[in-house]
Amino acid sequence: MQSERLVLTGVGQVELQTYQVGEPGAGQVLYRTLVTLISPGTESARFTGLQPTPYPMALGNAAVGEVLAVGPEVTDVVAGDRIFTYGQHARFALSNLLYAKLPSGLAPERAVFVRLAGVGIAALRVADITLGETAAVIGLGPVGNFAAQLYQLAGATVWGLDLSARRRALGTACGLRQVLDPGPDGGLAAVKTATGGHGVKVTVEAVGNPRLVPLACQMTAPRGEVVLAGSPRGEWQTDATELLNLVHLWGNGCITLKGAHEWRLPARPADGVRHSLLGDLRLLLELVAGDRLLVAPLHTDTVQPSDAAAVYQRLSDKDAAVGVLFDWR
C-alpha cells in the first residue's frame, strides 16, 4: 500500500513524501490515520537543529487511527477499532510500537493527547510523593501541564509556573488551582512563601532547560527531589560543583535528582512490575474519557499535513502553537 508521511530532510526542512506500507506482521496493526499530534519539544528541537538528528527522519510519535487489519498474535483489537499508538505523521502506517484501544465515545482529537500525558505521568511515577504533600512544576507546556494535573489527581498541592501568560491561562483552564507568574527570581520567593519557607517536596523541571535545574533545587525542601521531565537541550556552561553541592551537602538541601524519561518504564505490564507504558496509556485514556484529565484547552490548532512546513516554523513561538494536530481524514 502506498502512503504519505512527513519527513525531516534537514534543519528547517520538512516534506510530505510517499512510502510503501506492508502487510502487518506478528503483533502489528495496520491502521488508517485520523489525527496525529506534534510533540512540540522534541519535534521543534529536531526541526531547528537544537537536537542532533540523522536526516532524513520520519516525524511523529502520536497517532489515533482506525484499524484496517491485524497481524498474527494480535488479539486485543479487530478491524474497525480505533486505537492510539506511538505512530508517525503518516496517512497509513503499521503500529510497530505500543497501541491501545480507545474507550467508547472518546474523540480522536482528545485521545491523541495521551502521548504527551504519558511523558507527564512519568514525572509522577518516579517521584516519592504521597497524598497531601507539595510539588512545583516549572514550565506549563503540554508536558508540564499534564504533570501538574496528574500530581493534583494524586493528592498533591501543586504550584505551576510559566513565564507565558497564555500557558498560565491554559493551566487554569485545565483545572490547576495554583498558577504563578515566576517573575525575575523564577518563582523561588513565591513558592518559598507559599510553603512557609520550607520549599516543596518535589519540583518538576518540564522545560528541558538545564539552566533551570539549580532553581528547581533551590525551591525544593531539604531531602526533596527534582524530577527532570523535559529532556535537557542546549549548551550550559556552569560551575558543576555548585550544582553538585545542592545535591550533596545537607546545608544546601541534600536534593535528589531523578530522570523521568518515559522509556525507563517497561513497555508492557508483567507480574512484579508496578507500572508500564501500556498500563499508563490505558489509564490515561480512561482519565481523559472521564474528564478527570483535561486536554481540550490544550488543543489550539488543527491543520492539514500539506501545511507542515509553516506549522513547524511557528513552533518556536511558545504562545502561537501549543497543541497542534494534523488531520489526515
FENLINLIN-V37993 format. One record per residue. N is the residue number from 0. RES is the residue in one small letter. SS is DSSP state (alpha for helix, beta for strand, coil for the rest). PHI is phi in whole degrees, -180 to 180 (NA if undefined). PSI is psi in whole degrees, -180 to 180 (none if undefined). Layout:
n->[N,N]
res->[RES,RES]
ss->[SS,SS]
phi->[PHI,PHI]
psi->[PSI,PSI]
This chain:
n->[0,1,2,3,4,5,6,7,8,9,10,11,12,13,14,15,16,17,18,19,20,21,22,23,24,25,26,27,28,29,30,31,32,33,34,35,36,37,38,39,40,41,42,43,44,45,46,47,48,49,50,51,52,53,54,55,56,57,58,59,60,61,62,63,64,65,66,67,68,69,70,71,72,73,74,75,76,77,78,79,80,81,82,83,84,85,86,87,88,89,90,91,92,93,94,95,96,97,98,99,100,101,102,103,104,105,106,107,108,109,110,111,112,113,114,115,116,117,118,119,120,121,122,123,124,125,126,127,128,129,130,131,132,133,134,135,136,137,138,139,140,141,142,143,144,145,146,147,148,149,150,151,152,153,154,155,156,157,158,159,160,161,162,163,164,165,166,167,168,169,170,171,172,173,174,175,176,177,178,179,180,181,182,183,184,185,186,187,188,189,190,191,192,193,194,195,196,197,198,199,200,201,202,203,204,205,206,207,208,209,210,211,212,213,214,215,216,217,218,219,220,221,222,223,224,225,226,227,228,229,230,231,232,233,234,235,236,237,238,239,240,241,242,243,244,245,246,247,248,249,250,251,252,253,254,255,256,257,258,259,260,261,262,263,264,265,266,267,268,269,270,271,272,273,274,275,276,277,278,279,280,281,282,283,284,285,286,287,288,289,290,291,292,293,294,295,296,297,298,299,300,301,302,303,304,305,306,307,308,309,310,311,312,313,314,315,316,317,318,319,320,321,322,323,324,325,326,327,328]
res->[m,q,s,e,r,l,v,l,t,g,v,g,q,v,e,l,q,t,y,q,v,g,e,p,g,a,g,q,v,l,y,r,t,l,v,t,l,i,s,p,g,t,e,s,a,r,f,t,g,l,q,p,t,p,y,p,m,a,l,g,n,a,a,v,g,e,v,l,a,v,g,p,e,v,t,d,v,v,a,g,d,r,i,f,t,y,g,q,h,a,r,f,a,l,s,n,l,l,y,a,k,l,p,s,g,l,a,p,e,r,a,v,f,v,r,l,a,g,v,g,i,a,a,l,r,v,a,d,i,t,l,g,e,t,a,a,v,i,g,l,g,p,v,g,n,f,a,a,q,l,y,q,l,a,g,a,t,v,w,g,l,d,l,s,a,r,r,r,a,l,g,t,a,c,g,l,r,q,v,l,d,p,g,p,d,g,g,l,a,a,v,k,t,a,t,g,g,h,g,v,k,v,t,v,e,a,v,g,n,p,r,l,v,p,l,a,c,q,m,t,a,p,r,g,e,v,v,l,a,g,s,p,r,g,e,w,q,t,d,a,t,e,l,l,n,l,v,h,l,w,g,n,g,c,i,t,l,k,g,a,h,e,w,r,l,p,a,r,p,a,d,g,v,r,h,s,l,l,g,d,l,r,l,l,l,e,l,v,a,g,d,r,l,l,v,a,p,l,h,t,d,t,v,q,p,s,d,a,a,a,v,y,q,r,l,s,d,k,d,a,a,v,g,v,l,f,d,w,r]
ss->[coil,beta,beta,beta,beta,beta,beta,beta,beta,beta,coil,coil,beta,beta,beta,beta,beta,beta,beta,beta,coil,coil,coil,coil,coil,coil,coil,coil,beta,beta,beta,beta,beta,beta,beta,beta,beta,coil,coil,alpha,alpha,alpha,alpha,alpha,alpha,alpha,alpha,alpha,coil,coil,coil,coil,coil,coil,coil,coil,beta,beta,coil,coil,coil,coil,beta,beta,beta,beta,beta,beta,beta,beta,coil,coil,coil,coil,coil,coil,coil,coil,coil,coil,coil,beta,beta,beta,beta,coil,coil,coil,coil,beta,coil,beta,beta,beta,coil,coil,coil,coil,beta,beta,beta,coil,coil,coil,coil,coil,coil,alpha,alpha,alpha,alpha,coil,coil,alpha,alpha,alpha,alpha,alpha,alpha,alpha,alpha,alpha,alpha,alpha,alpha,coil,coil,coil,coil,coil,coil,coil,coil,beta,beta,beta,beta,beta,coil,coil,coil,alpha,alpha,alpha,alpha,alpha,alpha,alpha,alpha,alpha,alpha,alpha,alpha,coil,coil,coil,beta,beta,beta,beta,beta,coil,coil,coil,alpha,alpha,alpha,alpha,alpha,alpha,alpha,alpha,alpha,coil,coil,coil,coil,coil,beta,beta,coil,coil,coil,coil,coil,coil,coil,alpha,alpha,alpha,alpha,alpha,alpha,alpha,coil,coil,coil,coil,coil,beta,beta,beta,beta,beta,beta,coil,coil,coil,beta,alpha,alpha,alpha,alpha,alpha,alpha,alpha,alpha,alpha,coil,beta,beta,beta,beta,beta,beta,beta,beta,beta,coil,coil,coil,coil,beta,coil,coil,coil,coil,coil,coil,alpha,alpha,alpha,alpha,alpha,alpha,alpha,alpha,alpha,coil,alpha,alpha,alpha,coil,coil,coil,beta,beta,beta,beta,coil,coil,alpha,alpha,alpha,coil,beta,coil,coil,coil,coil,coil,coil,coil,coil,coil,beta,alpha,alpha,alpha,alpha,alpha,alpha,alpha,alpha,alpha,alpha,alpha,alpha,alpha,coil,coil,coil,coil,coil,coil,alpha,alpha,alpha,coil,coil,beta,beta,beta,beta,alpha,alpha,alpha,alpha,alpha,alpha,alpha,alpha,alpha,alpha,coil,coil,coil,coil,coil,coil,coil,coil,coil,beta,beta,beta,beta,coil,coil]
phi->[NA,-90,-137,-125,-152,-88,-128,-85,-101,176,-61,74,-128,-132,-133,-93,-117,-89,-156,-98,-111,-87,-76,-68,-92,-59,78,-102,-128,-93,-138,-98,-74,-99,-141,-128,-117,-74,-87,-63,-68,-66,-73,-66,-63,-72,-64,-87,88,-63,-107,-55,-140,-76,-105,-78,-137,-71,-93,109,-151,-149,-143,-120,-144,-104,-66,-101,-160,-125,-89,-57,77,-92,-123,-99,-140,-134,-56,100,-69,-103,-131,-98,-149,-78,-107,-75,-76,-147,-74,-131,-160,-103,-83,-86,-118,-78,-145,-146,-70,-74,-60,-58,87,-80,-68,-56,-64,-91,-62,-65,-73,-66,-63,-76,-65,-65,-71,-64,-71,-61,-68,-83,-62,-86,-85,-97,-141,-133,-51,92,-88,-119,-149,-127,-122,-93,102,-114,-65,-54,-65,-65,-59,-66,-59,-65,-60,-71,-62,-62,-61,-80,101,-88,-87,-122,-110,-104,-126,-159,-71,-82,-63,-67,-70,-65,-64,-66,-61,-63,-64,-91,93,-71,-84,-135,-119,-123,-80,-65,68,-67,-98,76,93,-61,-64,-63,-68,-63,-63,-65,-107,65,89,-82,92,-94,-67,-135,-116,-104,-94,-114,-95,88,-106,-61,-66,-88,-64,-59,-59,-60,-64,-69,-91,-101,-67,-53,67,-86,-131,-114,-109,-92,-90,-92,-67,-62,-138,90,-80,-141,-103,-157,-86,-62,-62,-59,-65,-64,-71,-65,-82,-93,-80,-61,-65,-100,124,51,-79,-98,-95,-131,-86,-125,-62,-59,-76,-70,-83,-65,-68,-129,-62,-156,-58,83,-103,-73,-136,-147,-61,-67,-60,-69,-59,-64,-62,-63,-61,-68,-65,-68,-62,-91,58,-91,-115,-93,-123,-55,-62,-82,-83,-100,-147,-126,-133,-90,-57,-66,-96,-59,-58,-67,-65,-65,-63,-74,-63,-68,-90,-63,-91,-81,-141,-111,-117,-110,-109,-94,-99,-101,-80]
psi->[135,137,179,150,160,131,131,116,-9,177,122,15,118,139,152,109,155,151,166,135,126,-175,151,134,-167,126,3,157,130,130,155,123,138,-57,153,156,133,132,100,-39,-54,-49,-35,-41,-37,-40,-39,-10,3,-35,119,134,133,129,145,156,128,132,158,145,19,116,148,130,172,127,128,-37,155,150,178,148,2,117,-8,-9,159,168,135,-21,153,136,153,141,160,71,157,169,88,151,-41,145,166,138,96,-11,-143,150,155,138,138,141,151,131,-6,122,142,-36,-25,-41,-35,-19,-10,-17,-47,-31,-31,-31,-41,-38,-25,-34,-24,-41,-35,-13,149,83,142,177,128,-6,179,151,154,143,118,113,116,38,-177,-43,-47,-39,-48,-40,-45,-43,-42,-36,-41,-45,-30,-4,9,152,123,136,124,134,135,141,-25,123,-34,-43,-32,-41,-39,-37,-45,-41,-26,10,7,129,-25,101,129,144,117,-27,-170,-23,12,9,4,-49,-41,-44,-41,-43,-44,-24,22,27,-6,-36,173,160,-41,133,129,123,108,16,-36,22,110,-23,-17,-7,-45,-41,-45,-40,-40,-29,6,137,157,138,16,-169,144,123,126,101,-31,135,122,132,152,159,143,113,122,175,104,-28,-40,-46,-45,-30,-27,-31,-38,-47,134,-42,-19,-1,-24,51,140,127,132,135,141,34,130,-29,2,-20,149,153,-40,154,147,158,134,-3,122,-45,154,164,-47,-42,-41,-37,-45,-41,-47,-39,-41,-39,-40,-44,-33,9,28,-27,117,129,-24,-43,-24,-13,96,-24,142,125,169,149,-30,-16,14,-44,-45,-36,-45,-31,-35,-19,-23,-21,104,-23,-17,-36,119,-65,101,124,139,130,117,6,none]
